[in-house]
C-alpha cells in the first residue's frame, strides 16, 4: 500500500467537510486538476454544500453527494456550465478514500462529487480525481456507507453535510462570494396571506370590562381628532397648506424653473393643451434653449476666471523669504563652492603624488630596458609629429609612405643594398678568421646603427634564408642499419609472443630448480 502513496503527487490545499457521520479532511491536487479544485473550493467558500445530503450510496463502491436538490440531477459549477475532465497519469482509482467529480458523460462536471469506498479501476479515464481523504477521518468517511439503502441506491436516512470550511486555500484569488441561497425544498407557489384581522377577546381577562371601555374611548378619540401637519400649524411662507394637484404642480414648476423642464414633459404638456395652439410650444423651446445657453456660458466664464487666477499666482515663494534668510542662503552656497574647490585641488595633488610614486616604482634598473623605453618614446613622438590624424592629407601621406617603402624593397631586390649580412652567413663556416672578421663588422655596424634612424636600417629587407646543404637528400632505407636506426618491437607480433613465452618457461624452470636445492 505504501507504494501507492509514493506514486501520487503532492497535494496543495485542504478542505474540512463536517457531516453527521463526523469530520472529513480532504486534501486537494490543485496543480494537477486546477479547474475541479477551483470549482470545489469556491463552492465550499460560498456555502453551496451546506445542508446537502449524500443522496447515493453503493456499498463497497462509492458515496455520492453535492447536489443541493438531493435528487442527483441538480448542481451547477462556478463556470456557468459543465467543465472539462482533467486526467493525470499518477492519479488512479486504485484505493479507497479518493474524491472525484460525478458526471453523466465526458466533460459534464458540475457540483456533485463522490468518495471511493474501494478500488475502482474501471473509472480510470472517466472521472476527474481532485482530492483524497487523509488521516483518521477516513473512518468517518467509511461510516457514510453504514446506512440502509432503498431502491435507486438512495439511503433511507441519508447523511447530511452540515458545513464546509476551507483550511488552506490554494488559489489566492478565490474568495467568498455574496450568492443568494436558494431553498430547493420550498414550494414554488406563493404563500396565501390571511385577510382576517385579529380581534381582542376581553372576556378572558379578569378586568375585561374596564379594558373594553378604555379601548372604546381610544377609538372614538382617534376618529374625532384630525391629524394636523406642519404645513397647517407653522406660519412658514415656504410651507403651503394647499393640496397639490397635477395642474398646480405643472404651473408651479413652469413659474419656478422653466429652464429645468424636460423636453418630453413640455411635449406632453403641449399635446394635452392642443387648444392653445403651437405658439406655447415654440416659446417653451426658446426659453429652454436660452436657459441652457446661459448656463454653458456661465460655466465657461468660471473656468476661464479660475485659470487666470491660477496663472496670476507667483511661481515660487521668493516674496515670502526674508532678506536675512536670503543672505544666509547666499553664504551657504559660497561655502559649498569653496569646499568643492578645495576638495578638487586636494584630489589633484593626491593624484600627482601617486603618479610620481608609480613612476618611481616602475623605473627600470636594467640598461637594456632603459634604452628600449627611450627608443620607444622617441619613435612615439616622431609618429605623433609625422602621422596626421584625419583628413584628406592623411591619405596622401599614407600613399607617400607606401611608395617610399616600395622603393626600398625594389632597391633591396635589385642588389643596391649592402649584402654584408648575406656574405657573413655563407662564409662563416670556412675558417675562424672569416668568422672573427664577420663578428667585428657586425659589432661596428651595431655601433654605427645608434646614430642612424630605424628607418635607415634596411638589412632585414635584403636578408634571405640560406640552407646549409643545398644538395639533394637521399631517402633513408629502412633495411639499412645506421646510427639513426632504432628498434621497433611490436608486442602483438608472433615472434615476440614466442619469445615472451620462452622467457616465462625459462623463469619457471629456474624457480623449480632453486626450490629443489
Helices and strands as residue ranges (DSSP letters): H 2-7, E 14-19, E 22-28, H 34-45, E 56-58, E 62-65, E 98-103, E 109-116, G 121-123, E 129-133, H 137-142, G 143-145, G 151-153, E 161-168, G 202-204, H 208-224, H 230-233, H 246-256, H 263-272, G 274-276, H 279-312, G 318-320, H 323-362, H 367-386, H 392-413, H 420-427, H 432-449, G 454-456, H 459-462, H 494-516
